[in-house]
Amino acid sequence: MEAIYTWFMHQLWFTAPNQHEAQLYFEPANEPNNEWYPNYDKKTGQQIDIAPNLPSSASWSQMDAYFSNLYDTAHAKQSHLQILAPPMGQRKYAEPMFLGKCGFMAVDGVNGQSGYDFMPKTYNSDRFEGYSWHNYWAYGTEQLDFNMDVNYCFNHSDYISTSQHLFQYLPRWMIDHLIQRKKPVFMTEADVMSPCQEDLHNVMTMANSKFIRSAETQLSLHDFIVNESFANYVIVWLLVQEDDGTDPNCINGDANYEIAWHEAYYEQTTGVVVRDWFRDWWMGDEN
């Protein structure tokens, strides 16, 4: 981080005083709960036994110690670094509820107890200059649902929500902390769910291709971003990656399928073709 910061500081386009600090943030890891504590092999689909695992508070305490120490060490070397609290993978015990419904996850066997509850030095402290998270949603869940929060769900356990905006599923203390600190919030990955990510209760599937359902895709992106009322910045994923995965089951050795599904273009022997959904969405009024 220090090397990247120093390189940016020497670029000519940082001319205004303190402008470099306003534009440069670091994300210290990508979905560490998902990537550091896997419960299956993505290539084979076989289960993996790992200890501690995500339903155990020990895994979250490990991550809390790691990220708080990383922040302190980095700032001791370069105090101007702006580091975001890391984005966790959704539906992996970070938030207390499953996205889209009043179904509680349970860390240490306690319903509604989340991984975030065991990371106070990272998410409930004065460390970090902002926050980031990832948000994927099922088509048809772009609107906000003003019923949906943890307290409502304790009394309405069968409730299915029309919203899959992640902030509505965070612990109440975390939402209050984010509001009080007034630090920027970045949604560093955002998109309609692919078949690899489909929610279990499956409000409405986007089928196997954005290309086939381009009108629904661009409308879903537009509506979700317009209705998002918590994140300051929404970054749609993954527009410029080039992969050619084709396996609709997202396993069987084809790790590229997930990326290929999200990208904004596809490759042909004659060149790159921009997908209709991307063109229509990119020209929309929220951009």
C-alpha positions in Angstrom: 0.0 0.0 0.0 2.8 2.4 0.8 4.5 1.8 -2.6 1.2 2.4 -4.5 0.5 5.5 -2.4 4.0 6.9 -3.1 3.6 6.2 -6.9 0.3 8.0 -7.0 1.7 10.9 -5.1 4.2 11.5 -7.9 1.6 11.5 -10.7 1.0 14.9 -12.3 -2.8 14.7 -12.2 -2.7 15.0 -8.4 -2.4 18.8 -8.4 -4.9 20.1 -5.8 -3.9 20.1 -2.1 -5.0 16.9 -0.3 -6.8 15.7 -3.5 -4.7 12.5 -3.4 -6.3 11.6 -0.1 -9.8 12.2 -1.4 -9.3 9.8 -4.3 -7.2 6.9 -3.1 -8.5 4.2 -0.9 -7.2 0.7 -0.3 -9.3 -2.5 0.1 -7.2 -4.8 2.3 -8.7 -8.1 1.3 -11.4 -9.6 -0.9 -14.2 -11.5 0.9 -11.8 -13.1 3.5 -14.6 -15.1 5.1 -15.3 -16.7 1.7 -11.7 -17.1 0.4 -9.9 -17.8 3.7 -12.4 -20.2 5.2 -13.8 -22.2 2.2 -16.2 -25.0 2.9 -16.0 -26.6 -0.6 -13.6 -26.9 -3.5 -14.8 -24.7 -6.3 -13.3 -26.9 -9.0 -14.7 -30.2 -7.7 -17.6 -29.2 -5.5 -16.3 -31.5 -2.8 -16.8 -30.4 0.9 -13.8 -29.2 2.8 -13.5 -29.5 6.6 -11.6 -26.5 8.0 -11.1 -25.4 11.6 -12.1 -22.9 12.8 -14.9 -22.6 10.4 -17.3 -19.7 9.7 -20.0 -20.8 12.2 -17.4 -20.5 14.9 -16.6 -17.1 16.4 -12.9 -18.1 16.5 -12.6 -17.5 12.7 -14.0 -14.0 13.1 -11.8 -13.2 16.0 -8.8 -14.3 13.9 -9.8 -11.9 11.1 -10.4 -9.1 13.6 -6.9 -9.5 14.9 -5.4 -9.6 11.4 -7.1 -6.5 10.0 -6.7 -4.3 13.1 -3.0 -5.2 13.2 -2.7 -4.6 9.5 -4.2 -1.2 9.8 -2.1 -0.2 12.8 1.1 -1.4 11.1 0.3 0.3 7.8 -0.5 3.6 9.4 2.7 3.5 11.5 4.6 3.4 8.2 2.5 5.9 6.3 -0.1 7.9 8.2 -1.8 9.2 5.0 -3.0 5.8 3.9 -6.8 5.5 3.6 -7.8 1.9 4.2 -11.3 0.5 4.0 -12.7 -2.1 6.4 -12.7 -5.3 4.2 -15.8 -6.5 2.3 -17.2 -9.8 3.5 -18.9 -12.3 1.2 -22.7 -12.2 1.7 -24.5 -15.2 3.1 -21.3 -16.4 4.8 -22.1 -15.6 8.4 -21.0 -12.0 8.3 -24.5 -10.5 8.5 -27.0 -12.0 10.9 -29.7 -12.9 8.3 -29.8 -14.7 5.0 -30.2 -12.1 2.2 -33.9 -11.9 1.1 -35.7 -13.3 4.1 -36.0 -13.4 7.8 -33.9 -16.5 8.2 -31.1 -16.2 10.8 -27.6 -17.4 10.5 -26.0 -18.5 13.8 -22.4 -18.0 14.9 -21.6 -20.2 17.8 -25.1 -21.6 17.5 -26.9 -18.4 18.5 -29.6 -17.2 16.1 -29.0 -13.7 14.8 -25.4 -13.6 16.1 -23.2 -12.5 13.2 -19.5 -12.6 12.4 -19.4 -8.8 12.6 -20.3 -9.1 16.3 -16.8 -10.7 16.8 -14.9 -8.1 14.9 -15.2 -4.9 17.1 -11.6 -3.7 16.4 -12.4 -3.7 12.7 -16.0 -2.6 12.4 -16.8 -0.9 15.7 -13.8 1.2 16.3 -12.1 4.4 15.0 -9.8 2.5 12.7 -10.3 2.6 8.9 -11.2 5.6 6.7 -14.3 4.0 5.2 -16.2 0.7 4.7 -16.8 -1.6 1.7 -19.1 -4.5 1.0 -20.3 -6.5 -1.9 -24.0 -6.8 -2.9 -25.5 -9.3 -5.4 -29.3 -9.5 -5.7 -31.9 -11.7 -7.3 -33.8 -10.0 -10.1 -37.0 -8.5 -8.7 -35.5 -7.5 -5.3 -34.2 -4.0 -6.2 -36.6 -2.0 -4.1 -36.1 -1.1 -0.5 -38.2 -2.9 2.1 -38.9 -0.6 5.1 -40.0 -3.6 7.2 -36.7 -5.5 6.9 -34.3 -5.3 9.8 -33.1 -7.7 12.5 -35.7 -6.6 15.1 -38.6 -7.1 12.7 -37.3 -10.6 11.8 -37.3 -11.8 15.4 -41.1 -11.5 15.3 -41.7 -12.5 11.7 -39.5 -15.5 11.0 -41.3 -16.5 7.8 -41.1 -13.1 6.1 -39.8 -12.9 2.5 -38.4 -9.5 1.6 -38.6 -7.6 -1.7 -35.2 -6.1 -0.9 -31.8 -7.6 -1.2 -29.9 -4.4 -0.3 -27.2 -5.7 2.0 -27.3 -2.8 4.4 -30.8 -3.8 5.5 -29.3 -7.1 6.8 -26.4 -5.7 8.8 -26.5 -5.7 12.6 -28.3 -2.7 14.1 -25.2 -1.6 16.0 -23.1 -1.6 12.8 -25.6 0.6 10.9 -25.7 3.0 13.8 -21.9 3.1 13.9 -21.6 3.7 10.2 -24.1 6.6 10.4 -22.4 8.2 13.4 -18.9 8.0 11.9 -20.0 9.5 8.6 -17.2 7.7 6.7 -17.6 6.8 3.0 -19.1 3.5 2.1 -18.1 1.8 -1.1 -20.1 -1.1 -2.7 -17.0 -2.4 -4.5 -18.9 -5.3 -6.2 -22.5 -5.0 -7.3 -24.5 -7.0 -9.8 -27.5 -9.2 -10.4 -26.9 -12.7 -9.1 -25.5 -15.2 -11.5 -26.7 -18.9 -11.6 -23.6 -19.5 -9.4 -25.0 -17.3 -6.7 -28.7 -17.9 -6.9 -30.5 -17.4 -3.7 -32.0 -20.5 -2.2 -35.6 -19.1 -2.1 -35.1 -17.9 -5.7 -37.3 -14.8 -5.9 -36.8 -14.7 -9.6 -33.9 -16.1 -11.6 -32.0 -14.2 -14.3 -31.6 -17.6 -16.1 -28.2 -18.5 -17.6 -27.4 -15.4 -19.6 -27.5 -11.6 -19.2 -27.1 -11.6 -23.0 -30.5 -13.4 -23.4 -32.3 -11.1 -20.9 -30.5 -7.8 -21.5 -33.6 -5.7 -21.0 -34.2 -7.2 -17.5 -30.5 -6.9 -16.6 -30.1 -3.2 -17.4 -33.4 -2.4 -15.7 -32.4 -4.3 -12.6 -29.0 -2.5 -12.4 -30.7 0.8 -12.9 -33.4 0.3 -10.2 -31.0 -1.2 -7.6 -28.5 1.7 -7.9 -31.3 4.3 -7.8 -32.8 2.7 -4.7 -29.6 2.1 -2.8 -29.7 4.6 0.0 -26.6 3.7 2.1 -23.5 3.2 0.0 -22.0 6.4 -1.3 -20.4 4.7 -4.3 -21.7 1.7 -6.2 -19.2 -0.2 -8.4 -20.7 -2.7 -10.8 -18.8 -5.9 -11.2 -17.1 -7.2 -13.3 -17.1 -5.1 -16.5 -13.7 -5.4 -18.0 -12.5 -8.9 -17.1 -12.0 -11.3 -20.1 -12.8 -14.9 -19.5 -14.6 -17.6 -21.5 -16.2 -19.9 -19.0 -19.2 -21.8 -20.3 -20.2 -24.3 -17.6 -23.7 -23.3 -16.2 -23.2 -25.3 -13.1 -20.2 -23.1 -12.0 -18.2 -26.2 -11.0 -16.7 -29.2 -12.9 -13.4 -27.4 -13.3 -14.6 -24.2 -15.0 -13.7 -21.5 -12.6 -14.1 -18.8 -15.3 -17.9 -19.2 -15.7 -18.8 -16.8 -12.9 -16.6 -14.1 -14.3 -17.7 -14.6 -17.8 -21.3 -14.3 -16.8 -20.8 -10.8 -15.3 -18.5 -9.2 -17.9 -19.8 -6.4 -20.1 -18.7 -8.0 -23.4 -18.0 -11.3 -25.0 -15.3 -12.5 -27.3 -15.6 -13.7 -30.9 -13.0 -14.6 -33.5 -13.7 -11.2 -35.2 -13.2 -9.2 -32.0 -15.0 -8.1 -28.8 -18.7 -7.4 -28.8 -20.3 -5.2 -26.2 -23.4 -6.8 -24.7 -26.7 -5.1 -25.2 -27.5 -4.9 -21.4 -24.3 -3.0 -20.8 -24.8 -0.6 -23.6 -28.4 0.2 -22.5 -27.5 0.5 -18.9 -24.3 2.5 -19.4 -26.3 5.1 -21.4 -28.9 5.3 -18.6 -29.6 8.4 -16.6 -28.0 7.3 -13.3 -24.6 7.2 -15.0 
